[in-house]
């Protein structure tokens, strides 16, 4: 069974960028493939929304890199149990969040991805 996952997406190309919010089940149908995915993971007790300013700044820097010919797609998911994602009655451990982020990358990002966190 999949869990509902809320995440922010910033699609950044050499000409424009926009932030949208989306929700999907991790066992649901993912969006089409992306070239490079950047996954920003929040720390304990936070949510993906805290990455909004960082996503905009990073997008701005990537757009102004004259050697950059790649479209970047940034994702800031709410980890299970935080933000607007589901909060099931299960044991929350580092292993759960690790597998959650791994499943998110495989099922949603669908491309070579880089992850970072603020913990």
C-alpha positions in Angstrom: 0.0 0.0 0.0 1.2 3.5 -0.8 0.8 6.6 1.3 -0.4 10.0 0.2 2.7 12.2 -0.3 2.5 16.0 -0.7 5.4 17.7 -2.4 6.5 20.9 -4.0 8.0 20.8 -7.5 10.1 23.5 -9.2 10.7 23.0 -12.8 13.7 25.0 -13.8 15.0 25.4 -17.3 17.4 28.0 -18.9 14.4 30.2 -19.6 11.9 30.0 -16.8 10.9 28.3 -13.5 7.8 27.8 -11.5 6.9 26.2 -8.2 3.8 24.0 -8.0 2.4 21.8 -5.2 1.3 18.3 -5.9 0.1 15.2 -4.1 0.2 11.6 -5.2 0.3 8.1 -3.7 3.7 6.6 -3.9 2.1 3.6 -5.5 0.3 5.8 -8.1 1.1 7.0 -11.6 4.2 9.2 -11.7 4.7 12.2 -14.0 6.8 11.9 -17.1 10.6 11.5 -16.9 12.8 14.4 -15.9 16.4 15.0 -16.8 18.0 15.8 -13.4 16.0 15.7 -10.2 17.1 17.5 -7.0 15.3 16.2 -3.9 15.4 18.5 -0.9 14.6 16.6 2.4 13.4 18.5 5.5 14.6 17.7 9.0 12.7 16.3 11.9 9.5 18.2 12.8 9.5 20.3 9.6 7.9 20.1 6.2 8.9 20.4 2.5 7.5 24.0 2.5 10.6 25.2 4.3 12.6 24.7 1.1 10.5 27.3 -1.0 13.1 30.1 -0.8 16.0 27.7 -1.3 14.3 26.3 -4.4 13.8 29.7 -5.9 17.4 30.8 -5.1 18.8 27.6 -6.6 16.6 27.9 -9.6 17.8 31.5 -10.1 21.4 30.4 -9.9 20.9 27.5 -12.3 19.2 29.7 -14.8 22.1 32.2 -14.8 24.8 29.5 -15.3 25.7 30.0 -19.0 27.2 26.5 -19.2 24.0 24.9 -17.9 22.0 23.2 -20.7 20.1 20.9 -18.4 16.6 21.2 -17.0 16.5 20.7 -13.3 13.4 19.5 -11.5 13.5 20.2 -7.8 11.2 18.3 -5.3 10.6 19.0 -1.7 8.4 16.2 -0.3 6.8 16.2 3.1 8.1 13.1 4.8 5.5 10.6 6.0 4.1 11.9 9.3 5.0 15.5 8.6 3.5 18.5 6.8 0.5 17.6 4.7 1.5 14.0 4.1 -0.3 11.1 5.7 0.3 10.4 9.4 -0.5 6.7 9.8 -0.2 4.9 13.1 3.1 3.2 12.5 6.6 3.3 14.0 8.5 6.3 12.6 12.2 5.4 12.2 15.2 6.6 10.1 14.7 3.4 8.1 11.1 4.3 7.3 12.1 7.8 6.1 15.0 6.4 4.1 12.8 3.9 2.3 10.2 6.7 1.8 12.7 9.0 0.1 14.0 6.1 -2.0 10.5 5.2 -3.1 9.8 8.9 -3.9 12.9 9.1 -6.1 12.1 5.9 -7.9 8.4 6.6 -8.4 8.1 10.3 -8.7 11.5 11.8 -9.7 12.3 9.0 -12.2 15.6 10.4 -13.2 19.2 10.7 -12.0 18.7 12.6 -8.7 20.7 14.4 -6.1 19.4 14.6 -2.5 20.2 17.1 0.3 18.8 17.7 3.7 19.0 20.3 6.4 19.4 18.1 9.4 
